Amino acid sequence: MSGSARSGRYLGLDLDATWASIARNAEVESELLDVLRALHRRSAPSDFAPQPPGPAYTELLGLLADPARLLRRVGLTPPIGHPEGRDRR
């Protein structure tokens, strides 16, 4: 997973769909958080004044709180026979 940001704003995220389809929900969530944190650290100016969260930020936090919804949102679904949102590994 990788992404881009400028001046503390997220511009895009790239997700390996093959990896995400076989990875545990917790792994996808952890990787996404790591990428977002790294992007913020590298792109936010040192005099960065926090901005009020926008709709994209709010949506990202909502998706992170619900891994099954996150996987659906990025076009991935649990394998057939697995109850949605449940990790059997």
Secondary structure, DSSP 4 states (H G I P E B T S, - for coil): -EEEEETTEEEEEE--HHHHHHS-HHHHHHHHHHHHHHHHHHHS-TTPPPPPP-HHHHHHHHHHH-HHHHHHHTT--PPTTSPTT----
